[in-house]
Amino acid sequence: MIVPNFTALYDACVLYPYSLSDLLMRLAESDLFRARWTDDIHDEWTQSVHQDLGISMEKLERRRAAMDESVLDCKISGYQALIEGLHSQIRTIVTFSRRRSAATCP
């Protein structure tokens, strides 16, 4: 087994199109890199596929489970607090930028 030296986060936008998702899952199974995703990412792509293409949630849940089983240590958890902190930092930056803009505009 090759020990991968980098990690790729699979977002919903690459898991939605079946052909791209299939290719990326095959690459992940090859151990060339560590593929990771979250339950939130799974929720996003499964809901979109269900709404847009009418594929049953039952089928999508089976695909989701197969993905999780086929890639070792693929699930990321415990990140929610980091996201909340990031949103807080972004709000601070936007507020600062607005104040700065208002102070420099005639």
Secondary structure as UniProt FT lines:
FT   STRAND          7..9
FT   HELIX           12..15
FT   HELIX           18..29
FT   TURN            30..31
FT   STRAND          34..37
FT   HELIX           39..53
FT   HELIX           57..70
FT   TURN            72..73
FT   HELIX           80..104
//
